[in-house]
Amino acid sequence: MFLAAFASLADLVSRAYYRKKREQGKRHNAALICLAQRRSDDLFAMLRDGGITPRIARPGIESAERLGRHRWMIERTLAWLLGYRRLTIRYERHGHLFNAFLVLSATITCYKKLTRDPHETPS
């Protein structure tokens, strides 16, 4: 979030908020942290308005074992792609080579999913 807040200084509204915090006597890093907090609050509000709520186990009330039973599609897809060692650590210096390996791994993953036996247990 810190880097995202730093990158958002190009936005006029974010820059005005940053300057306001600097005028209040906050140092550069503290003003950026305030900006990051403000941006994360906006993101959480957008998620909440979209019907997505965070699920955090509270001590003594809920069990942490119930969390993570449902795996979101993007998590599952990233887990499949990170199963390929070449993508886990980026060895390529050029982005087009990394993109080629990403497309290749996605193709192999789709091929494996389409050709497996439907009665087989999913992996």
Backbone bond lengths (Angstrom), bond angles and torsions (degrees), N, CA, C in turn:
res aa  C-N    CA-C-N  psi(-1)  N-CA   C-N-CA  omega(-1)  CA-C   N-CA-C  phi
1 M - - - 1.455 - - 1.517 110.44 -
2 F 1.330 116.34 -32.16 1.464 119.60 -178.73 1.519 110.52 -61.77
3 L 1.352 116.67 -45.64 1.460 120.23 179.63 1.526 111.54 -67.61
4 A 1.332 116.29 -35.65 1.463 119.18 177.50 1.525 110.55 -65.48
5 A 1.327 116.39 -37.97 1.465 119.66 177.88 1.526 110.07 -66.88
6 F 1.327 116.27 -39.54 1.461 119.81 178.35 1.526 110.69 -63.86
7 A 1.322 116.23 -41.40 1.463 120.50 179.67 1.523 111.63 -69.16
8 S 1.324 117.09 -27.15 1.464 120.11 -177.41 1.522 112.66 -78.51
9 L 1.323 118.33 -0.75 1.462 119.95 178.86 1.530 111.73 -66.05
10 A 1.313 117.47 -14.36 1.465 120.20 175.72 1.528 111.01 -70.80
11 D 1.345 116.67 -24.67 1.463 121.54 177.99 1.525 108.97 -74.00
12 L 1.333 117.00 135.67 1.462 121.05 -175.96 1.521 112.71 -64.64
13 V 1.334 117.31 -39.46 1.470 120.51 -179.42 1.526 110.10 -67.13
14 S 1.323 116.37 -43.61 1.468 119.93 179.17 1.522 111.29 -65.69
15 R 1.323 116.51 -39.78 1.462 120.16 179.03 1.533 110.67 -64.56
16 A 1.339 117.32 -38.63 1.468 120.63 178.13 1.522 110.60 -64.95
17 Y 1.337 116.72 -40.26 1.461 119.99 178.54 1.531 110.33 -65.62
18 Y 1.337 116.16 -41.23 1.463 121.22 178.34 1.536 110.22 -61.46
19 R 1.333 116.54 -46.43 1.474 120.16 179.38 1.520 111.63 -62.66
20 K 1.332 116.30 -37.88 1.471 120.00 178.17 1.531 110.24 -61.38
21 K 1.325 116.28 -43.06 1.469 120.22 179.04 1.526 111.13 -66.56
22 R 1.337 116.55 -37.34 1.469 119.68 177.51 1.522 110.75 -65.65
23 E 1.336 117.08 -38.27 1.465 120.57 178.49 1.519 111.48 -68.75
24 Q 1.327 116.88 -24.96 1.466 120.37 176.97 1.526 111.60 -77.35
25 G 1.324 116.75 -1.46 1.462 120.52 175.90 1.516 114.58 100.34
26 K 1.306 117.77 6.66 1.466 119.60 178.81 1.522 110.00 -80.85
27 R 1.328 115.38 145.41 1.457 119.95 176.52 1.521 109.89 -75.33
28 H 1.325 115.47 173.63 1.460 121.73 -175.57 1.535 111.73 -56.07
29 N 1.340 117.32 -52.73 1.461 120.70 -177.71 1.521 111.91 -63.58
30 A 1.319 117.63 -40.78 1.464 120.84 179.47 1.525 111.03 -65.56
31 A 1.333 116.79 -38.70 1.467 120.10 177.99 1.526 110.64 -66.70
32 L 1.333 117.13 -38.12 1.466 120.15 177.02 1.524 111.54 -66.37
33 I 1.317 116.81 -38.10 1.465 119.95 177.62 1.527 110.24 -65.20
34 C 1.331 117.45 -39.44 1.469 120.50 175.57 1.523 110.96 -61.89
35 L 1.320 116.14 -41.21 1.461 120.66 178.39 1.526 110.92 -65.33
36 A 1.323 116.95 -41.05 1.465 120.74 177.88 1.525 110.63 -63.44
37 Q 1.326 117.36 -40.87 1.465 121.27 178.17 1.522 110.44 -62.64
38 R 1.324 116.07 -42.35 1.465 120.17 179.67 1.523 110.56 -64.19
39 R 1.333 116.95 -41.60 1.454 120.40 179.61 1.529 110.95 -67.34
40 S 1.330 118.22 -38.99 1.461 119.53 179.36 1.523 110.75 -68.78
41 D 1.332 117.93 -34.23 1.460 119.86 175.49 1.526 110.68 -62.75
42 D 1.338 116.31 -40.42 1.465 120.23 177.34 1.525 111.15 -63.94
43 L 1.336 116.80 -41.23 1.459 120.26 179.60 1.523 111.28 -65.26
44 F 1.328 117.32 -42.80 1.459 120.41 178.35 1.525 111.36 -64.00
45 A 1.336 117.05 -36.73 1.462 120.76 177.17 1.531 110.75 -64.82
46 M 1.351 116.40 -41.07 1.463 119.68 178.35 1.530 110.69 -64.56
47 L 1.321 117.58 -40.90 1.462 120.55 177.97 1.523 111.18 -65.58
48 R 1.333 116.40 -41.54 1.461 121.04 179.95 1.524 110.62 -64.05
49 D 1.338 117.12 -40.24 1.466 120.87 177.86 1.523 111.56 -66.20
50 G 1.321 116.36 -28.08 1.457 120.94 177.96 1.521 113.45 -82.91
51 G 1.328 117.75 0.55 1.453 121.37 178.03 1.512 114.32 90.49
52 I 1.333 118.21 11.20 1.461 121.71 179.08 1.524 108.03 -102.04
53 T 1.306 116.72 120.64 1.462 120.70 -179.88 1.523 109.40 -118.02
54 P 1.330 118.00 146.24 1.467 119.76 178.77 1.519 110.90 -73.05
55 R 1.323 115.92 146.97 1.458 121.13 176.71 1.516 107.67 -118.83
56 I 1.297 115.98 104.68 1.457 121.90 179.53 1.522 107.35 -122.06
57 A 1.321 116.37 128.35 1.461 120.21 179.86 1.522 109.47 -71.65
58 R 1.322 115.21 127.68 1.462 119.87 177.60 1.521 109.26 -94.06
59 P 1.328 117.87 134.06 1.464 120.22 -176.97 1.524 111.87 -59.04
60 G 1.321 116.91 130.02 1.448 122.30 176.86 1.516 114.39 83.18
61 I 1.327 118.43 -10.93 1.459 120.90 -178.20 1.522 110.74 -110.31
62 E 1.333 116.18 -49.17 1.453 120.83 -179.04 1.522 109.81 -122.58
63 S 1.303 114.71 152.99 1.452 120.07 178.62 1.529 109.27 -89.95
64 A 1.302 116.01 136.27 1.463 120.35 178.32 1.528 111.12 -71.24
65 E 1.336 117.70 -15.36 1.458 120.79 179.99 1.527 111.99 -67.81
66 R 1.327 117.68 -25.59 1.465 120.48 -178.97 1.524 111.42 -76.84
67 L 1.319 117.04 -20.17 1.453 119.56 -179.60 1.520 109.71 -74.74
68 G 1.295 117.24 146.45 1.450 121.53 176.97 1.508 115.16 82.83
69 R 1.337 118.24 6.02 1.461 119.48 177.40 1.524 110.65 -69.26
70 H 1.316 115.50 -37.21 1.463 119.96 179.05 1.518 108.03 -95.04
71 R 1.313 117.26 122.71 1.447 120.89 -178.82 1.516 108.46 -104.91
72 W 1.305 116.61 122.46 1.450 121.15 -177.60 1.514 110.31 -68.66
73 M 1.327 115.79 154.74 1.458 121.58 -175.68 1.529 111.84 -59.79
74 I 1.319 117.20 -40.49 1.470 119.48 -178.77 1.520 111.00 -67.35
75 E 1.341 117.68 -36.49 1.467 120.28 177.50 1.525 110.55 -63.90
76 R 1.319 115.63 -43.26 1.456 120.21 -179.45 1.528 110.26 -64.90
77 T 1.324 116.89 -42.28 1.463 120.92 -179.70 1.524 111.11 -64.29
78 L 1.329 116.72 -43.74 1.472 119.68 178.19 1.517 111.46 -64.72
79 A 1.332 117.03 -36.12 1.461 119.76 177.61 1.523 110.70 -64.57
80 W 1.338 117.05 -39.05 1.464 120.00 177.58 1.519 110.44 -64.49
81 L 1.327 116.98 -44.77 1.455 119.82 -177.26 1.524 112.35 -70.08
82 L 1.327 117.12 -33.81 1.460 119.64 179.68 1.524 112.01 -76.71
83 G 1.314 116.85 -4.82 1.453 120.30 173.85 1.522 111.59 -70.47
84 Y 1.320 116.84 -15.84 1.461 121.53 177.45 1.526 108.32 -91.80
85 R 1.322 115.62 116.64 1.459 121.77 -171.71 1.523 112.95 -59.68
86 R 1.295 116.39 -32.68 1.460 120.32 -177.01 1.530 110.99 -66.13
87 L 1.323 117.59 -25.95 1.459 121.03 179.38 1.523 112.21 -89.07
88 T 1.331 116.49 -25.54 1.463 119.39 -178.37 1.523 110.84 -64.93
89 I 1.319 116.12 -46.01 1.467 121.42 175.30 1.511 106.17 -112.64
90 R 1.282 116.92 125.55 1.460 119.77 -175.44 1.523 109.89 -82.81
91 Y 1.316 115.59 104.08 1.450 121.56 -179.40 1.530 112.04 -86.71
92 E 1.301 117.64 -27.10 1.460 121.42 -173.66 1.525 110.63 -76.67
93 R 1.308 115.01 143.03 1.457 120.12 177.20 1.514 111.65 -86.68
94 H 1.314 115.83 -23.79 1.455 120.21 -175.63 1.527 110.29 -105.92
95 G 1.312 115.60 139.20 1.448 120.82 -177.73 1.512 114.04 -65.60
96 H 1.332 117.16 -33.22 1.463 119.12 -178.26 1.532 111.09 -67.96
97 L 1.325 117.94 -29.13 1.469 120.00 176.70 1.528 110.59 -72.16
98 F 1.327 116.04 -41.40 1.459 119.98 177.29 1.527 109.78 -62.06
99 N 1.331 116.46 -42.19 1.465 120.68 178.65 1.522 110.68 -63.12
100 A 1.319 117.38 -38.32 1.466 120.49 178.67 1.525 110.86 -63.89
101 F 1.328 117.82 -42.93 1.466 120.05 177.80 1.524 111.27 -67.52
102 L 1.323 117.33 -33.57 1.462 120.75 177.12 1.523 110.67 -64.74
103 V 1.326 116.73 -45.05 1.468 120.96 177.95 1.527 110.11 -64.37
104 L 1.324 117.05 -41.79 1.457 120.72 178.98 1.531 111.18 -61.99
105 S 1.319 117.61 -44.85 1.466 119.96 -179.74 1.527 110.91 -67.13
106 A 1.331 118.21 -37.32 1.469 120.54 176.95 1.523 110.13 -64.96
107 T 1.326 116.97 -38.57 1.463 121.05 178.57 1.521 111.00 -65.23
108 I 1.322 116.81 -44.62 1.466 120.75 179.01 1.522 110.80 -64.07
109 T 1.325 116.64 -41.02 1.462 120.80 179.20 1.525 110.57 -62.93
110 C 1.320 117.28 -46.00 1.471 120.46 178.22 1.521 110.96 -62.91
111 Y 1.318 117.48 -41.38 1.462 120.89 179.12 1.528 110.53 -61.23
112 K 1.327 117.18 -44.19 1.466 120.65 179.71 1.525 110.98 -63.05
113 K 1.323 116.74 -40.43 1.467 120.18 -178.14 1.525 111.16 -70.51
114 L 1.332 117.71 -33.86 1.462 120.96 -177.58 1.525 112.91 -79.86
115 T 1.320 117.36 -26.82 1.465 119.74 -176.26 1.521 113.60 -98.14
116 R 1.289 119.28 -0.86 1.473 118.89 -179.10 1.523 110.59 -78.25
117 D 1.311 115.33 159.71 1.463 122.17 -179.48 1.523 109.14 -69.92
118 P 1.334 119.22 131.00 1.467 120.38 -178.09 1.522 113.18 -65.44
119 H 1.326 118.04 -21.52 1.464 121.51 -179.79 1.519 112.42 -88.95
120 E 1.318 115.90 -4.94 1.467 121.80 179.00 1.529 109.24 -76.11
121 T 1.326 117.09 148.34 1.455 120.19 178.58 1.534 108.71 -70.35
122 P 1.333 117.41 137.38 1.470 119.15 -178.29 1.514 111.47 -68.48
123 S 1.330 115.23 145.28 1.466 119.84 179.40 1.501 110.17 -104.71
